[in-house]
Amino acid sequence: MIQEPAAALERRVGIITADPSPTLLALLAHTAVDFLVLDAEQTGMTVQECRGVVQRLSGSGVKVAVRVPDLETNTLLAFANTGVAEIVLPQVRTVEELERAYEATRYAPVGSRPRQVTPASAFGMDYSFAPVIAVLFETAEAVERVKEFVGSAAFGGGWVGPTDLAADLLRHGDERPEALQEAVQRVVDVVAGAGHSVGLPAPGMAAAARVFERGADRCAVYWEKELASMLTGYTELRTA
């Protein structure tokens, strides 16, 4: 059953990119896009680049999230110290991984995060801020345990990674054509049903409505993919 978004959550649109150029960031702020997800997983994006994006968009209203390269404590700390609003955890399989990440990015007494002088702490003047910790559901194990995730106090929301999830379902022997869509809908229904934010990627900006129709409250488009599609359509006009 397709569920409507939780009433308390407004629909938001954003983009995912591994190439946050100054012009792109200016356009995001100018057009009042809701959020930007920086893809630092297997892209080579650095902590310093992430920090620069956060500082450039500060005060613009555009929330910055980052999909981190791994779940190591030092990685999580480095990205948390940039002042990013949300950390998206890739390849999560257990609630324990989520809770370790949460503990690593919280100051005492909640967590073990050192009180460093960073942009996230207003350069040592305010240690009250900590990023939302979101789970990227892209493994069969995470989908199976989605109710456990939403039951954890560490859970700050969810995203679905359909491409990697489809591959992982195949690795687990589920070759049914409908397996991916069932898994995606299960995540959306459980997460939204618990009142948490859940995001899905759209194949393009024109398809954003479909994301919201499935019950998600956040829609993201891969910027480089969208731009490539636009340019391809444009060049095809030569032979139309």
N, C-alpha and C positions, 0 to 999 in steps of 0.2 A: 504494500500500500504506500502511495506517495504522500508524504506528510508536508503540510504547510510549515513555513518557517515559524519559530517561536515568536510570539507577539512582541516580546521585549527586544528582539534583535532586528535592527534595521538592515535592509539590503545594502551591500557595499560592493563597489567594483574597484579592481586594481590590476596591476600587471606584475609579471615575473620577468626578471632580466638578470643577466650576468654581465651586462655592459651598460652601466649607469652613467652615460655621458652627461656633461653639464647641461646641454641643450634638452635632453630628455627630462632631466630633473626639473628644469625650469618649466617645461610644458606640463608636467604632472602637477606642479604647484599652481600654475596658471589656470588649468582646467578643472581644478578641485577633485582630482582622482582621490579616492579614499585611502588607498594603501599601495605600497610597493614592497614586493618580496624580492630580496636579493638572493640569487642562487649561488651560494659559495660551495656547493657540493660538486666536486670533480670539475670545477670550472677554472680554478686558479685564482678566484677572487680572494683578496687578502683582507685581514682585519683592518688594516689602515684604510683601504678603499671603502670598507663598510663604515668606518668612523667618519670619513669624509662625506658620505651620502647622508648620514644621520645629521651631521652638523649643517649641511647645505639645506636640508629640508626642515630644520628646526623652526617651529613657528608657522609653518605653511599649512598645517592641518593634515598633511599626508603622513600616515603612520608607516614606519619602516619595520619590516620583518626580515629575518635572514634564515635561510635554510643552511644550516651549518654543515661542514664537511664530514664530521664524525661526532661521536658521543663522548669523547674523552674530556675529562674535567678541565684540563688546560685550554682546550678549544672552546668549550662553553664559557669559561671565564673571560677569555680574550674577547669574544664577540659580545658577551653581556656588558663588558666594560666600555663598549663603543656607545652605549646609551640606546641601543636598538630597542624598540617597543615589544618585539616578539621574537622568540627563537623557535624555529620549526625543526623538530628532530626527525632525521631520515632513518629508514631501515630499523624502526623500533619493533620489537617483538614482545616485550614484557612490560608490565606495570613497574617492575623494579627499575628498569632502565629510565623510565619517565621520572620516577621519584628520586633517583640519583641525580638526574639533571636538575631537577627542581631544587634539591638540597645544595647542589654546587653553585647555584646562581642566587641564593638567598643569604643575606647577612645574618649573623647571630642575633637572636637565639634560634631562629628558624632553620638556618643553614650554616654552611662552613665557608662562605665566600669571604675572602680577605677584604678589609676596608682600605682599598687602594684609592689613590687620587687619580680619578679618571673622569671623562665626560659624564659617565653614568652616575657618578656621585657628586655632580656639580663641582668637580675638582676638589673633593674632600669636604664640601660644605653640607651635603645632604645625602645620607645613606638610606633613605626611605624607598628609593625606586628599585624595582626589579622587573625584568621582562616577563611577559606572559610566556609560558612553556606550552607549545602546541605539538601534537603528535601528527606526523605524516603517515597516514595509513596506506602503506604500500607493500605490506607483507601479509601472507595468509594468516600468520599467527596473530598479528595485531587485529585483523578483522574478526577473528574468532574470539578475541578477548575484549572487544570494544566496550562491552558493558562493564568490565573490570576497570578499563581506563576512565570512563566517565564517572565511576564511583570513587576515584582517587581525588584527594584534595589538591594534588599537584597538577591535575588536568586543566589546562586553560583553553582548550579548543582543539579542533581537528582540521586536517586537510586530507584530501585523497589524491594519491598519485596513481592514476589509472594505468599508465604505461608499465611501470615497474610492478604494479599489483597484478596485471595480466600475466606478466612473465613469471611471477612467483606462484600464482595459481597453477600455471602449467607445470612448474617444477614440483608442485605438490600433487600432480596427477589429475587435476581437475581440467579436463579438456572440453567441457560443455560450452557451447557458444554463448550461453546466457550467464556463465559463471561470473564474469567481470561485472556486468550490470547488477546482478544480485548482490555481489559483495559491496559495490559502491552504494547501493540503496540501503543496505543494512547499516553501513556506517552513518550515512546521512540521517536515517530514521532514528537511530539510537542516540547519536550526539545531539541532534536538534530536539529530540523528544525530552532530553534531560536539561534543555535550556541553554546548551552551550553553542558557541559559534562553530560552524562547519563550512569549509570552503571547497569548491571544486574548480578545476580548470575548465575553460570553455575552448572549443576548437577555434574560435574566432570571436571578435566582438559582436558580430551579428547573431551569434548563438547564445549570448549571455542569458537571455530569457529562459532558455531550457534549463540552465543551472538552477535558477530560482524556482522553476516549476518542480524540480526534484526535491525541494525542501531545504536547499542550502541557503545561507544568508550572505555568503561571500563568493564572488566570481572573480577569477583571475585569468588573464590571457598572457601567454608567452609572447613577449614583445617582439623578439627576433623572428619568431615563427609568423606572427601577424604581419610584420613588415615584409618578410619574404613573400608571403601570399599576396599582399597588395602589389608588390613590384612585379610578381609573376603575371598577375592579371593585367597590369598596365602594359607590360611588354607584349602580351598576347594580342593586344589591340592592333598591332602592326599587321596581323594576318586575318583579323576579323572581317 
